[in-house]
């Protein structure tokens, strides 16, 4: 980014650009994704739309694919923090098993809800799991069978560890329904450029892209930013031999430091293969196995300047799980562990109170039905994560 050619900007870059994205940038993105997603043939830059972040892509696609209106549809299956972004009629599956897809689809069908799309996040957020190729294909077949669109979020596709094999949807030779399969990726995670606000949508559906491009005028990226990123992506030698090896090494080191530190505090962690976070089990530190108790613990950690995400923010069915991000310096992770240990020990020693922070009530209070019972309780006495691998 400090090279002299980065600072040379053609005058046309300061004018209104194509809302789909500049032609030169889309060509570089197509080449980049062809290589790094291992596409069987060159991707077409005309199928790419550039927007200011993946949230914009989600919001635009949901607007195009779905009818207006709000219902509790996402709440029943949600595992990611897209509640305030997506429209109704989107079937969100975290780690999707075929019987979960079918039973969930049938449930909403009989409730009179028309399902329009299936969203797959790979690697998963917040669990860090990766879809095996066969499972990915089964999910795509399921969507094709019920004529569902598939929105494939692969924003962490280059942030995988331990020589893990990652299968991008773009790498599949034959998609069951290419016209209903939509891919998204951005610079925020794999390149650590969350502030630059650039993401891309790749779709072969001309009608969908035409509608998306009409809305992209509200989510466009500055021409100079697209120019700089084009130059950035062209330097494959630096990306392959410096950036990606160094980035993966540092992320793995940071993950190990956090996992080992949490183990010393007595906090087991779900074994993850990708992403910038771990999914940790704080259940034994809750004063009761409720989301109110999870909120109380979260607020106590926040008071000690420890910003981690409670499970309820991801629609976790079981209280006590938290997501911790490790994409930071090792020194800060050690400081996090130190503060965490001190806070948890003092929290356990405190007398039990019934007060929780009113500022976060909307975040973690579970919804209730007309009977006053939680609307989405897990199976009684059953942990939703009891069969997963734990560090």
N, C-alpha and C positions, 0 to 999 in steps of 0.2 A: 504493500500500500504506500510505501515511501519512494517507489521508483519514479523517475522524472516523467515517464509517459502517463502515469496516473493523473498528473496535473494538467495534461493537455486536453482541452475540451473544445470540440467543434461548436460553432455558433448555434447550429440547429438544436443542440442539446438543451439550450436555454428556452426553447419554444415548447408549445404544447406538443407532446408526443402521442404516438398511437396508443390508445387506451389499452390495447391488447399487450403492449410492451414493445420496445424498439426492436426492429428486425434483427439487428446485430446481437442484441442480448439474448433474444429467443433462440438464435442459432447457436450461441455458446452454451446456453442451458440444454438444448437438445443434444449437443455433442457430449456434454458433461454427464447427463443422465443416461445416455446410451452406454457410456463406458462404465460408470460407477454403479449403475443399477443392472448392468450386464444384460441389456436388451438384446434380443436375438438379431434385430436389424435396426438401422438408424432411425431414431425418433424424428418425427416431422415437426419443425418449429412452428408450423401453422396451427398445430394442435395445442399450443402453449399459450396461456394467458398469465400475465404477470400482475400481481397485486401486492398491496402493502401489508403482508403478513398472512399467516394461515388462518387466523380468525376471520379475516376478510374473505378468504376463499370459502370457509365454512358458511359464513353468513350469506354470501352470495349464492352458493349452491343450494342451501336450504330454502332460500327465497324462490329460486327458479324451480326446484323440484317439488315443493310442498305447497299445500293450501295454507292461507293465513288462519290464525287461530292458535290457541294454547290449550293443551290438555296435560294430563299427568303421565303421558306416554313415556317420555325419557326417564322419568323418575324411577320407573320399575326396573330398568335394566342398566342404569347409568353407572359407569365406572370412571368416567373422565369429567373434567371440569368445564364442560361445554353448555351447561344448563342455560346460561344467559345468552348464548349465541344462536343455538339451533332452533329452527321452527319445529312444529309438530310433525308427526308422521315419519320420524326417522328412527330406525331400529338400531340402537347403539349396543354393540357387543364388545366386551373387553377380550378375554380369551374365550373364543366362541367354540362351543362344541355343537355338533350337528343337532343333537336332541334338544339343546337349549334354544337354538334358532327355530326349530320346527315348533316346539311347544309354545315359545313366546309369540311367534307369528300367529299361531292358531288362537292363542288367548286374545290377542288384539283384534283378530278377524271377527271372532264371536262377540266382541265388545263393540263392533261396528266401526272400528278404527282402520282406515285404509293405510297400510304401510307402504311407503314410497321408496325407502332406501335403507341399506345396511351400511353402517360405518365400522371400519376395521382400523385399529390403531396398532401399527407394527413398526418397531418394538412397542410393547404395551406401556401405557402410562396410567397408573403409577407402578405396576408390578415389575416392569423390566423384562417380561417374558417375550419370546420371539415365536411367531407362528412357524411351525414346520411346513415345508412345501406342500405336503399332502393335505394338511388341515386347511391351508390357505385355498387350495383347489376345491376342497369340499364346501367351504364357505361360498366361493364363487359359484359353484354348481347349485347350491341352495338358493342363492339370489336369482340365478337364471331361471330356476324351476318356478319361482313365484313372481318372476318379472320385476325384480327389485333392482334399483340402481345400487351400485357399490361405490362408496367414497373411501378411498384407500389413503390413510394418513401415514406417511412414512418419513416424518420429519426427523426421526432419530436413526435413519437407516445406516448412516456411516458411524454411528456411536455404538459399536458392538465390540465385545471383548473375547478373549480366550479362544481365538481362531474359530469363533462361532460362524456357522454358515447362515447367512441371511438371504432369504428369497424375496426379492422385490416383485411386486405384481407386474412390473415392466419387463421382468426377465422371463416371464412365461411365454412359451412358444405360441400357445393357442388359448385365448381367453374364451370362456363359455359365452360371454355376452360383451364384446368389446364396446358396443355402443352405450352400454349402461355401466361401464367401469371407468371411474374417474380417479386420477392419481394426484396427490398433492405433496409438496416438499418445500422447505424454506431454508434460509441461511441462519436462522436464530440459534439452532441447537448444534448441528454438526460443525458449524464454523464459529460458534460463540458470538454471533452478530445480532443479538436480539434487538438492539437499538436501530439497526439499519432498515428494518421493516420491509423485507422482500420475501415473497413466496411465489410459487408457481402452481398452476393447475394444468394438468395434461389430460385432455379428453378427445376422443375421436368422434364424439357426437356433435355434429355440426349445429343442430338446433339448440342444444344445451349451451354450446360455446357462444353462439350468436347472442343468446339471452344474457349469458354471463358478461360478455363484452359490453353490452349496453349498460350494465350496472358497474362495470369496472371503472368507469369515469369517476366514481366516488371513492375508489380505492387505488388510484394510480400511484406509481413510483416515479420520483424525479428522474429526468433523463441523465443528469450527471452521476447519480447513484448507479443506474444501470450500466453506464459506461465503465465506471470503476470496477464493478463486479465482473464485467466482461473481461477486462484486463486480468483480473484476479484469477478467473477460471482458466484462462489461456496458459498460465504458468504451471503446466502439469508436472514438470520436473520438481519444482518446489513442493507442490501438493503431495506428490507420491513419495518423495524422498525426505522431506522435512516435516511438513505440517501434519499429515495424517499419522505417520509413525509416532511423532512426538506427542500429538494430542491423545492418541490411544494409550500411550505409555503413561502419561500424566493422569488420565482419567482412571486407569486401572489402579495406579498407585493410590490415588485419592480414595477410590472405592475401598481398597484394602484397608487403608488407615481408618476410614469411618466404620467399616464392618468390624474390624478388630477392636476398635474403641467401644463400640456399642456392646460387643460381647463381654468386654471387661466390666461394663456397667450392668450386665445381665439382660440385655435386650437382643433377642434373636431377630434375624433378618431373613427375608425371603431371598433365595438365591436368584440373582438376576443376571442376564446376559447382555443387556443393552440399556440405553438411556443414560441419564445423568443423575440418577436418584436410586434410593433403596426404599423398600417397603418394610417397615420395622414394627415389631410387636411390643407395644407398651401396655398390654392388657393388665399385667400384674401390678402396674402402678396406679390403676384406676381405683377410686374409692368404692365404686359400684360399677357393675357392667352395664352402663347406660351411656347414651350420647351426651347427657348432661354432665356426667363425670369426665367424659373425654374433653368436653368443652372447658371444664374447670382446669384440667391439666394443661390443655393448650394455652389458656390464658395465663397460667402461671409461668409456662415456658416463654411466652411472649413478653411478659413483664421482665424477664431476665435476658431479654434481647436474643432469644432463640426463635427464629422464624421458621417453623416447620409446618407442614400441612396436615390437618386432621383427616382421618378417614372419611368422615361424614361429608367433607368438601368434595369427595370423589364418589359420593353415594355408596360408600361401603356399607354392607348390611350389618356389620358387627363392630361395636365400639372398641377402641383401643389401638387401632392401627394408624400409623403416621408415615408420611412420605418425607424423607430427608434428601436434599440435593447435595451432591458432593463435588460439583464442578467448580471448585475454588482452590485456593492455595492450601497446601498441607498444613501450614501454620494456623490458618483459620479453622481447619477441621479439628486440629488438636485443641484449640480454644473452645470450639463447640462441644467437644467431648467433656472437657473440664467443667464448663458451665452446666452441661446436662447432668453430669454426675452430682454436682453440688445442689442443683435445683431439685432433682428427684429425691435425694436424701432428705432435704429440708421439707419437701412437700409431703413425703410419707410420714414425717414426724409431726406435722401440723395436725391440730384437731379437725375433725370433719365438719364442714359447713355446708349449707344448702344454697349459698349464693354463687351465681355465675355471672360472667360479664355480659351486661345487657347489650353491649355493642356488637356481639357476635351471635346473638340468639338466632338470627335469621340464617346463619351459616350452618349451624349444627343441630338445631332442634328438629327431630324427626316429625314428618307429617303424620297426622292422625285422621282416621276416617270418622264417620258419624258416631261410631260407638266409642270413640276415644282411644282406640287401640292404634298402634303404629300401622301405617298403610303398607309398609314393606318389611315386615319382620323376617329374619332368617328362620330356617327350620329350628324348632325348639331344641336347645341344648346342642346345636350343631355349629361348629366353626366352619365358615365358608372357605377357609384356607388350610384346613387340617391335613390335607393330603399333599401339600406342596413341599418342595425341598426347602429346608431352612439351613442357613449357615450355622 
